[in-house]
């Protein structure tokens, strides 16, 4: 027999943290704390952004601006205005979804050339998520770290 709490939470569509699943991650209090890369050269980053991401499709996705007033530390290869704009758009796409699984699927839809998006959740600290976007050569092109603020 299931616990009453599990049954009530399931019927009310509430998670263990009492967060309803129809609220975007950005409104649940999640924010991106850092964006890192294994790339050291700017041309590698530009090749990834142009070759492995469908930028026109990314641009056409409507999202709220969840990166405003949040602390986000960008790796040196993403500091240029154009690259930072695309990073913020990817962050906003993830934070506009209701779960990280849905955010990863949405990012996977805009990737091409065998690029892959994956995420991992710490079993110890559930208030931290890490999403990696691997380029077509399986190099971590972007490592996005999210924390519940």
N, C-alpha and C positions, 0 to 999 in steps of 0.2 A: 504494500500500500504506500502510495506517495505521500510525502509530507504535505500538509495543508498549505504551507507557505509557497511551495513550489507550484502547487495547483493554482492558487490565487494569482501568483505572479504570471503564470502562463496565460490565464484567462484575461487578466488585465493588461497583458502585453507589457509587463514591466520586468526589467532585468534585476539582478541581485542588488545593484547600486541604486535601485529605484529610479532609473532613467528609462523613459519610454523610447522605443526604437524608432519612432517617427520624428525625432529631433536630430538635425544634422550634427556631426561631430564637433563642428566649430561652436555651436550653441550649447553643447554638452560640457564645454569647458576645455576641450582639447586644443592645443596649439603646437605649431612646429617650433622646436627649439634650435635645431641646427640642420644645415644642409652641407654635406661633405662629398668628396669625390676622390677616386684613386688617380684621377688625371692631375698632371702637373703643368701641362702645356695648354694654352688657350685654344690652339687649333684642334686638339683632341676633343675638347668640350664642344667646340663649334661643329665638328664632324658628327658628334653624338646627337646634338640638338637638330641638325639639319637632316642627317641620314637615318636616325633610328626613331625619331618622333615625327608624327604627322602634325606639324605646327598649325596648319590651316584648320584641321579638325579640333586641335586643342584650343585654338583661338575662338572657335564657334561655340564651345561649351559655355553655357551661362552658369556663373557661380557668384555667390556672395563674396565680399572681400573680407576674409577672416584673417589675413596677414596684417591688417592695419592695427596699430597699437599692441602688437605682440612682439616678443623678443625672438628674433630669428637671426642666427649667426650663419653667414654664408662662407663657404670655403673660398679661397682667393680666386679660383678659376670662375666662380659665379658672381663676382663682385661687379662686373661690367653691367651697365644699365640694361642692355638687351637680354643678357643671360639671366640676370636677376628677375626680369619681368616674366620669363618663361618658368623659372623656378617658383615664383609666387603663384603663377597660374596653376601649376601642378599641385602645389600645396592647397590652394583653394578648391580644386576639384576633389581632392581627398577629403577635406574638411566639410564639403558640401554634401557628402554622402552620409548615410545613417550608421554604417559600420565600416571598419577598416577593410573587411573583405570586399564590400561593394566598391570602396575607393580603389583598391588594387585592381579589381575587374575593370573599372572605368579607365584607369591609366593603361591597363593592358590593351584596351581597345584602340588606343591612339599610338601604340608602339608598332614598329615594323622592323623588318630585317632580322627576325629571330631575337629581338630584344625582349627582355622578360622583367616583370615586376613581381616582387615577392615581399612578404612581411613576416615578422616574428614578434611574438609577445613574450615577455619575460614571465615565467611562472611564479617568480618571487615578487616582482613589482608589477602589478597590473595597471599601474598608472603610467606606463612607458611602452611605446610601440616603436619599432624600427621598420622602415620600408626601404628596400633596396631596388633600384632599377639597374639591371644589368644590360650593357650594350650588346651588340651582335657578336662581340668577341668574348662575351661572358666576363667582362671587367665591370666592377661596380662603378657605374658612371655617376649615380646619385645615391646617397645614403641619407634618407630623411628621418630625423628623430622627432617623435611626437611625445608630449607629456600632457597629463591632465593638469591644467593650471588652476 
